[in-house]
Amino acid sequence: MNERRCGRIAIVGRPNVGKSTLLNRLVGEKVSIVSRRAQTTRHRIMGILSTPDTQYVFVDTPGFQTRHGNTLNQLMNRGVRQALADVDVALFVVEAGRFDDRDRAVRKLVPAACPVIVVVNKTDQVKDKTQLLPYLARLSTEGDFAALVPVSAARGVQMDDLLAEIRKYLPTGEFIFAEDELTDRSERFLAGEYLREKLFRLIGDELPYGAAVDIEKFVVDGHLRRISAAILVERDGHKAIVIGGGGETIKRIASEARQDMEHLFGGPVFLEVFVKVKSGWADDERVLKTLGYE
């Protein structure tokens, strides 16, 4: 049997390159929420994959934001930098066929001593596959990379090859977490994330970026979990969008989030969801601390 290896792997990249999809595919469970909207991920989220001889501790980070400077985005960018300060290898995720100054800004965040594996994601969306080799050749000139691995996180293509490359750079040692653990995040945190995912997925572009979820109550009663959650929005008009005609939109958001929670928690969930208007929450450090942003 191979010697045991265990290490931390940061997943970094600009918004909307598929970092969370990659994390979920590697771990084999949805520990990080996904939507088509850029910057769905707002927190550092750890996903753990344990094999007989290796424990991969992945750290999913928010997409590094170069355009918006509110307090929320500043805290998220700080989270990216902190995640990179103490890892054994970085997965630098880019979108196949695309590479620009936003990607270069993320690359510069990675400490010089940290091995960088470029994960070229969304290869399934490249219609002319003959363009991939020239693209990879150009990409290799952008830095001293440990490896370049083309993948499709959505379809699970080349995941084993990627894990093999990562393992080369992990230190030998015993596992940090129990072998059945999938994430370091609590059920309370995951409940809020699942609800926020449905919010973005079902409302989409109608709802501005300024929306958040605050889990106000999370009580475990035997196998039942009783959860009370507030959706925070900036304006009364946003509240009307979330509620929808006759309350149909918020009912669907709550129903789909509850089904995901029951699958993850392995038991019934009583979920109560309501909407609060809290103007300027994304610049209010007190509110952000309550929501888990430090």
C-alpha positions in Angstrom: 0.0 0.0 0.0 1.2 3.5 -0.8 2.3 5.8 2.1 -0.4 8.0 3.3 -0.6 11.6 2.1 -2.8 14.4 3.3 -2.9 18.1 2.4 -4.9 21.2 1.7 -5.7 22.3 -1.8 -7.1 25.7 -2.6 -9.5 26.1 -5.5 -9.1 29.6 -6.9 -10.2 31.4 -10.1 -12.2 34.4 -11.3 -16.0 34.3 -10.9 -18.0 31.7 -12.8 -15.3 29.4 -14.0 -16.9 26.4 -12.2 -14.9 26.2 -8.9 -17.9 24.9 -6.8 -19.0 22.4 -9.5 -15.4 21.1 -9.5 -15.3 20.8 -5.7 -18.7 18.9 -5.6 -17.6 16.6 -8.3 -14.3 15.8 -6.6 -15.9 15.2 -3.2 -18.9 13.4 -4.6 -21.5 15.4 -2.7 -22.9 18.9 -2.9 -21.0 20.8 -0.3 -20.8 24.1 -2.2 -23.8 25.6 -3.9 -24.0 26.2 -7.7 -25.9 28.6 -10.0 -25.3 30.3 -13.3 -24.8 33.6 -11.5 -21.2 34.7 -11.0 -20.0 34.8 -7.4 -22.6 32.4 -6.0 -20.0 31.3 -3.5 -19.3 33.8 -0.8 -17.6 31.8 1.9 -14.5 29.6 2.1 -15.9 26.1 2.0 -13.9 23.0 2.8 -14.7 19.7 1.0 -13.0 16.5 2.0 -12.2 13.4 -0.1 -10.7 10.4 1.6 -9.3 7.4 -0.3 -7.4 4.5 1.3 -4.1 6.3 1.0 -4.9 10.0 0.5 -7.0 12.6 2.1 -7.6 15.6 -0.1 -8.8 18.7 1.8 -10.2 21.1 -0.8 -10.9 24.7 0.0 -13.3 26.4 -2.3 -13.0 30.1 -2.4 -15.2 33.0 -3.7 -14.3 34.2 -7.2 -11.8 37.0 -6.7 -13.6 40.2 -7.4 -11.8 43.1 -9.2 -14.8 45.3 -10.0 -17.0 45.8 -6.9 -15.6 47.2 -3.7 -18.3 47.0 -1.1 -17.5 45.5 2.3 -18.9 42.1 1.4 -16.6 41.8 -1.6 -13.6 43.1 0.4 -14.2 40.4 3.0 -14.6 37.7 0.3 -11.3 38.8 -1.4 -9.6 38.6 2.0 -11.0 35.1 2.4 -9.3 34.1 -0.9 -5.9 35.5 0.2 -6.2 33.7 3.6 -7.1 30.4 2.0 -3.9 30.6 -0.1 -1.7 31.4 2.8 -1.7 27.8 4.2 -2.1 25.3 1.4 0.1 22.6 -0.2 -1.1 23.1 -3.7 -3.4 25.5 -5.6 -5.9 24.5 -8.3 -6.1 27.5 -10.6 -9.4 27.1 -12.5 -9.8 28.8 -15.9 -12.4 28.4 -18.6 -11.3 26.6 -21.7 -10.5 29.0 -24.5 -10.5 32.1 -22.3 -7.8 33.8 -20.3 -7.5 37.5 -19.6 -6.3 40.0 -17.0 -9.0 38.8 -14.5 -7.3 35.4 -14.5 -3.9 36.9 -14.2 -4.9 38.9 -11.2 -5.9 35.6 -9.4 -2.7 33.9 -10.5 -0.7 36.7 -8.8 -2.4 35.9 -5.5 -0.8 32.4 -5.2 2.4 32.4 -3.1 5.5 31.8 -5.3 6.4 28.7 -3.3 3.0 27.0 -3.8 2.7 24.5 -6.7 -0.1 25.6 -9.1 -2.1 23.1 -11.2 -4.1 24.8 -13.9 -7.5 23.2 -14.2 -8.9 24.0 -17.7 -12.6 23.6 -17.1 -15.6 23.4 -19.4 -13.8 21.6 -22.1 -17.1 20.0 -23.1 -18.3 23.5 -24.2 -15.5 23.9 -26.7 -17.0 23.1 -30.1 -13.8 22.9 -32.1 -11.5 20.6 -30.0 -8.6 21.2 -32.3 -8.3 24.6 -30.6 -7.6 23.1 -27.2 -3.9 22.2 -27.9 -2.9 25.7 -29.1 -4.8 27.2 -26.2 -3.0 25.0 -23.7 0.3 25.9 -25.3 -0.4 29.6 -24.9 -1.6 29.1 -21.4 1.6 27.3 -20.4 3.5 30.6 -21.1 1.5 32.4 -18.5 3.4 31.0 -15.6 5.6 28.2 -14.2 2.8 25.7 -13.6 3.1 22.3 -12.1 0.6 20.8 -14.5 -2.2 21.7 -16.9 -5.2 19.4 -16.7 -8.2 19.8 -19.1 -11.4 18.7 -17.4 -15.2 19.0 -17.5 -16.4 19.3 -13.9 -20.0 19.2 -15.0 -19.5 15.8 -16.7 -16.8 14.4 -14.4 -14.2 14.1 -17.2 -10.5 13.7 -16.2 -11.2 13.8 -12.4 -8.9 10.8 -11.7 -6.1 12.4 -13.7 -6.5 15.6 -11.7 -6.4 13.8 -8.4 -3.3 11.9 -9.5 -1.5 15.2 -10.2 -2.6 16.8 -6.9 -1.4 13.8 -4.9 2.2 14.3 -6.2 2.3 17.6 -4.2 0.7 16.5 -0.9 2.9 15.8 2.0 3.1 12.4 3.7 1.3 12.1 6.9 -1.9 11.0 8.7 -5.3 12.2 7.8 -6.6 15.4 9.4 -10.3 14.5 9.4 -12.3 11.4 10.0 -12.6 9.4 6.7 -16.4 9.8 6.6 -16.3 13.6 6.9 -17.3 15.6 3.8 -16.9 19.2 5.0 -15.9 21.3 8.0 -19.1 23.3 7.7 -22.1 22.9 10.1 -25.6 21.7 9.1 -26.8 25.2 10.0 -24.4 26.8 7.5 -25.3 24.3 4.8 -29.0 24.9 5.3 -28.5 28.6 4.6 -26.4 27.9 1.5 -29.0 25.5 0.1 -31.7 28.1 0.5 -29.5 30.8 -1.1 -28.9 28.5 -4.0 -32.6 28.1 -4.7 -33.1 31.8 -4.4 -30.5 32.5 -7.1 -31.6 29.6 -9.3 -35.3 30.2 -9.3 -35.3 34.0 -9.5 -32.1 34.5 -11.5 -31.5 38.0 -12.9 -34.7 39.4 -11.5 -33.0 39.6 -8.1 -30.0 41.9 -7.7 -26.8 40.6 -6.1 -27.8 42.1 -2.8 -29.6 39.2 -1.2 -28.5 36.9 1.7 -29.9 34.2 4.0 -29.8 34.4 7.8 -30.6 31.1 9.6 -32.4 32.5 12.7 -33.2 29.1 14.3 -31.9 25.6 13.8 -33.1 23.0 16.3 -32.6 19.3 16.1 -35.5 17.4 17.6 -34.7 13.7 17.2 -34.5 13.0 13.4 -36.4 16.3 12.7 -34.7 19.6 12.1 -36.8 22.8 12.7 -35.3 25.7 10.7 -36.4 29.3 10.6 -34.7 31.4 7.9 -34.8 35.0 6.8 -34.0 36.1 3.3 -32.4 39.6 3.4 -33.0 42.0 0.5 -32.2 45.6 -0.1 -35.6 47.1 -1.1 -39.3 46.5 -0.8 -39.4 45.8 -4.6 -36.9 43.0 -4.1 -39.1 41.6 -1.4 -42.1 41.4 -3.7 -40.0 39.5 -6.3 -38.9 36.9 -3.8 -42.4 36.4 -2.5 -44.0 36.3 -5.9 -47.7 36.4 -6.9 -49.8 34.8 -4.1 -46.5 33.8 -2.4 -45.8 31.1 -5.0 -42.2 32.0 -5.6 -41.1 31.8 -1.9 -43.1 28.6 -1.5 -41.2 27.0 -4.3 -37.8 28.3 -3.0 -38.6 26.8 0.4 -39.9 23.5 -0.9 -36.9 22.8 -3.2 -34.4 23.9 -0.5 -36.2 21.7 2.1 -35.9 18.6 -0.3 -32.2 19.2 -0.7 -31.7 19.6 3.1 -33.6 16.4 3.8 -31.4 14.5 1.3 -28.2 15.9 2.9 -29.3 15.5 6.5 -31.0 12.2 6.1 -34.2 13.1 7.9 -37.3 15.4 7.8 -37.0 19.1 7.8 -39.6 21.7 8.9 -38.5 24.9 7.1 -40.0 28.3 7.7 -38.9 31.1 5.4 -39.7 34.8 5.4 -38.3 38.0 3.8 -36.8 41.0 5.5 -35.8 44.3 3.9 -32.4 45.4 5.3 -31.0 48.2 3.1 -27.2 48.4 2.9 -26.6 45.0 4.5 -23.6 44.3 2.2 -21.8 47.3 3.7 -22.8 46.7 7.3 -20.0 45.0 9.2 -22.3 44.0 12.1 -24.8 42.3 9.8 -22.0 40.6 7.8 -20.5 39.2 11.0 -23.9 37.8 11.9 -24.0 36.1 8.5 -20.6 34.5 9.1 -18.3 36.9 7.2 -15.2 37.8 9.2 
